[in-house]
Amino acid sequence: MSRSVEEERNKGIMVIFSVLAWGIIPLYSLAVFIPNLVVVVRRLHYTGKSGWYYLIGLIPLLGAILLIIALVTDSQTGSNQWGPNPKETDDSINEIGNDLIERY
């Protein structure tokens, strides 16, 4: 290949990589980060901790360990300031079809 054709090909490859690096990858990262944040904050609320506790993960090594421990801790019994414990809610959703079953 001549030098100019090779340079054009390299420029095309660089354009593709720059579109990925500055366009698609940040959008994907944002699309994954927001649901992850919501799930982690909800889990922290179940254990009785504030969502701001998520920021403890920014502390190198120790923060990640403390966050993992907080996420695997069992939920608080009863209600807390963020609402009722989802494990202890009533079982009314399971009662929806029972009247139909009893009739037939």
N, C-alpha and C positions, 0 to 999 in steps of 0.2 A: 504494500500500500504506500501511496505517496504520503508525505508528511501532512499536507493540508487535509486529506481525507481522514487520516488518523486523528488529527486535532478536532475536526468536526464531530467525529464519533465520540471522542472523549467529552466534548462539550455537551452532547446529547445525553450521555450517561450522567454527567454532573447535574444537568437540569432535572432528570428523573430523581436522583438522590435528594436534591434540594427540595423538590415538591414533597417527597416523602418526609424529609426531616422537618420541614417548616409548615406542612399542611396536614397531612393525614395522621402522622404519629401523635402530634399534640391533641388533635381531636379525639383520637382513640383513647389517649391517656385520660383526658377529661371525662369521656363517656364511661370509663371504668372507675375512675376515682370517686365520682359523686355517689353512685350506688354503694360502693364499698364504705364510704364515709357514713351513709345513712344506716347501713346494717351494723357497723361497729358502734355507732352512737346508740342505736336501739338496744344492742346487747349490753352496753355499759349501763344504760338506764335500768335494764332488768336486774342488774347486780347492785343497783342503788348508787351508782357513781354518775357524775356529771359527764356530759359529752366532751367537755374540755379535757377530761382525763386522757383522751386520745392523743393529745399533744405530748404526753409523757414519753411516747414512742420516739420523739425527736432526740432524747438523750441517748448517746451512743451506748450500745450493748445493754446496759442496765435498763434503759427505758423500754426496749423491745421485750425483755424478759418480764418486766412488771406489767406491760400491756397484755402479753399472752396470759399471764396468771389472772389478770382481771377478766379477760374474755372467757376463760374456762371455768371461772368460779361459778358455783350454782346461784340461781336467782334468789333474791330476797323473798322470804315468805310474806304473804299478804301484799297489801298495796304500799307503794312509796309515793313520793311527790310527782313521779312521772306516770302514775297510773297503776292499774292492777297487774298482778303477776299473771302472765299468760298461761302458766301451768295450772293455776288455781281458778280459772274462770269457769262459769257454769257450763254445763254440757248441752245447752239448748240447741245447738246446731245439729246434734245427733238425734234430736227428737223430731225433726222436720217430717220425715216420712213414716213415722210410727203409726199414725192414725190410718193411713192407707194400707199398711201391712195388716193391721188388726181387722179391717173391713173384709179383706180378701183372704 
